Amino acid sequence: MKRIVLGIAVLLLTTPAGYCMRPVEPLQLTITSDKQVYEVGEDVKLTIKATNIGIEDVYIDGGNLEVSYEIRNNSGEEIKEIPFLDEIYEMPGAESFWKLYVGGIRKSTTTLWIKNGSWKPLFTGDAYKGIAIHVLRTAGQSVYPLEKIPGIYRISLQWIIDGRRSQERAKEFGFRNVLLDSITSNTITIEGVEKKADKPETFIMDLKFNHK
């Protein structure tokens, strides 16, 4: 028995480094904004970049991928999401799977809005009136109330994946090496400020007097 244990120990010690190492998250998700300071009423344009940092090509089941956001204030406190619109959509088939090669990059863009308005919650509660960040989700829309303007806010994006469902769909449609874990992007910081008052138009009057 001692010889067997010793043999296993020698095997583990002599196994080349990295032999069993696999990246925990084969995809890296990053977001960038078109600028850092936004007035109320302006669009926040985000560029989303998914990079395959793994060692194998991977398939992503876009039909089972839910886009969500996490927004925090400058103190790090999470701002509660208010869903106000849900959309029912039919689960797509094999056409929703897309492949990302090793080292490959897939870019997309989306827009958030900093608005001053009124939104009625989807389920219960009074309507929220005030300034908020308005976002599009996979199956609807939500707002994140902003406590104060001017203010600094932190935004990250999430790809939420139901691993069991993706596994079942991959088996159904004949795909292998499908992404089964949810991933979260980096965090960006933006500043919201009041909209600047429009400058009054300046009129130059040319007065001519006739002197006799």
C-alpha positions in Angstrom: 0.0 0.0 0.0 2.9 2.3 0.8 4.5 1.7 -2.6 1.2 2.6 -4.4 0.9 5.9 -2.5 4.5 6.7 -3.1 4.1 6.0 -6.8 1.1 8.4 -7.0 3.1 11.1 -5.2 6.0 10.7 -7.6 3.6 10.9 -10.6 2.1 14.2 -9.3 5.5 15.7 -8.6 6.8 14.9 -12.1 3.7 16.0 -14.0 4.7 19.0 -16.2 3.4 22.4 -14.9 0.3 23.5 -16.6 -0.7 20.0 -17.8 -4.0 20.1 -16.1 -4.5 23.9 -16.1 -7.5 25.2 -18.0 -8.8 28.8 -17.9 -11.7 29.2 -15.5 -13.4 31.6 -17.9 -12.4 31.1 -21.5 -14.0 34.4 -22.5 -13.0 37.9 -21.3 -15.7 40.5 -21.5 -14.8 44.2 -21.6 -16.8 47.3 -22.0 -15.7 50.9 -22.8 -17.8 54.1 -23.0 -17.4 56.8 -25.7 -16.6 59.4 -23.0 -16.7 59.8 -19.2 -18.9 62.8 -18.5 -22.6 62.8 -19.6 -25.3 65.4 -19.3 -28.8 64.4 -18.4 -30.5 63.6 -21.7 -27.3 62.3 -23.4 -26.7 58.8 -24.7 -24.1 56.6 -23.1 -22.6 54.6 -26.0 -20.9 51.3 -24.9 -18.6 49.1 -26.9 -18.7 45.5 -25.8 -15.8 43.2 -26.6 -15.7 39.4 -26.0 -12.3 37.8 -26.4 -11.5 34.1 -26.4 -8.6 33.8 -24.0 -8.9 30.1 -23.7 -7.0 27.3 -25.4 -10.0 26.0 -27.5 -12.6 27.4 -29.8 -15.9 28.0 -28.0 -19.5 28.2 -29.0 -21.8 30.7 -27.3 -25.6 30.0 -27.2 -26.9 33.5 -28.0 -30.5 32.2 -27.5 -29.7 31.4 -23.8 -27.7 34.5 -23.1 -29.2 37.2 -20.9 -27.7 40.7 -20.9 -27.9 42.4 -17.5 -26.2 45.3 -15.8 -24.8 46.2 -12.3 -24.7 49.9 -11.4 -23.2 51.2 -8.2 -22.8 54.7 -6.7 -19.3 56.1 -6.0 -19.5 54.5 -2.5 -19.8 51.1 -4.0 -23.5 50.6 -3.0 -25.5 48.7 -5.6 -28.4 50.7 -7.1 -31.7 48.7 -7.2 -32.9 47.9 -10.7 -36.5 48.8 -11.6 -37.8 46.6 -14.4 -40.7 48.4 -16.2 -41.1 46.4 -19.4 -40.8 42.7 -20.3 -40.9 41.2 -23.7 -41.8 37.6 -24.5 -39.8 36.0 -27.2 -39.5 32.5 -28.7 -36.4 30.6 -27.9 -34.4 30.4 -31.2 -32.8 27.3 -32.6 -29.3 26.3 -33.8 -28.9 29.6 -35.6 -28.4 31.4 -32.3 -25.1 29.6 -31.6 -22.0 31.5 -32.7 -18.3 30.4 -32.6 -15.4 32.4 -31.2 -12.0 31.1 -32.2 -9.0 31.0 -29.9 -7.7 34.6 -29.7 -10.8 35.8 -31.6 -12.7 39.0 -30.7 -16.4 39.8 -31.2 -17.4 43.4 -30.9 -20.9 44.9 -30.5 -22.4 48.2 -29.3 -25.3 49.2 -27.2 -26.7 52.4 -25.8 -27.8 53.5 -22.3 -29.7 56.7 -21.6 -29.5 59.2 -18.8 -33.0 60.5 -18.6 -35.3 62.6 -16.4 -38.7 60.9 -16.5 -41.3 58.7 -14.9 -41.3 54.9 -14.9 -43.9 52.5 -13.4 -42.4 49.2 -12.0 -43.4 46.1 -13.8 -44.6 44.3 -10.7 -45.5 46.4 -7.7 -44.7 49.8 -6.2 -45.2 53.4 -7.1 -43.8 55.0 -10.2 -40.3 56.3 -10.0 -39.9 60.0 -11.0 -36.5 61.5 -11.4 -33.2 61.0 -13.1 -32.2 57.4 -14.0 -30.0 55.3 -16.3 -32.3 53.6 -18.8 -31.1 50.2 -20.1 -32.2 47.6 -22.6 -32.1 44.0 -21.3 -32.4 40.8 -23.3 -36.1 40.5 -22.6 -37.2 44.0 -21.6 -36.1 47.4 -20.2 -35.1 48.7 -16.8 -34.0 51.9 -15.1 -31.5 52.5 -12.3 -32.4 55.6 -10.2 -29.6 58.0 -9.8 -29.4 59.4 -6.2 -27.8 62.7 -7.2 -26.6 64.7 -10.1 -23.8 65.5 -10.4 -22.6 62.1 -9.3 -20.1 59.3 -10.2 -21.4 55.9 -11.1 -19.8 52.5 -11.8 -21.2 50.2 -14.5 -20.5 46.6 -15.3 -22.2 44.2 -17.8 -23.1 40.6 -17.3 -23.8 37.7 -19.7 -26.0 35.4 -17.6 -26.1 31.9 -19.0 -28.2 28.9 -17.8 -25.5 26.2 -18.1 -27.9 23.3 -17.9 -30.1 24.7 -20.6 -27.1 25.5 -22.9 -25.8 22.0 -22.4 -29.2 20.5 -23.4 -29.5 22.8 -26.4 -25.9 22.0 -27.5 -26.6 18.3 -27.3 -29.8 18.8 -29.3 -28.2 20.8 -32.1 -24.8 18.9 -32.1 -22.5 21.6 -30.7 -19.4 20.8 -28.6 -17.4 23.0 -26.2 -20.2 25.4 -25.4 -19.8 28.2 -22.9 -21.7 27.2 -19.7 -20.7 29.8 -17.2 -22.0 33.4 -16.8 -19.3 36.1 -17.1 -19.0 39.7 -15.9 -17.2 42.5 -17.6 -14.8 45.0 -16.2 -16.2 48.1 -14.4 -16.3 51.5 -16.0 -16.9 54.8 -14.2 -19.0 57.6 -15.6 -20.1 61.0 -14.3 -23.6 62.4 -14.7 -24.1 66.1 -14.6 -27.0 68.5 -15.1 -27.7 69.6 -18.6 -26.1 73.0 -19.4 -28.6 75.8 -20.0 -28.7 76.9 -23.6 -26.8 80.1 -24.1 -29.1 83.0 -25.1 -28.8 84.1 -28.6 -26.9 87.3 -29.1 -28.3 89.9 -31.4 -26.1 92.8 -32.8 -28.2 95.7 -33.7 -26.8 98.1 -36.2 -28.5 101.5 -35.5 -28.0 104.3 -38.0 -29.0 107.8 -37.3 -29.4 110.5 -39.8 -28.2 113.8 -38.5 -29.3 117.0 -40.2 
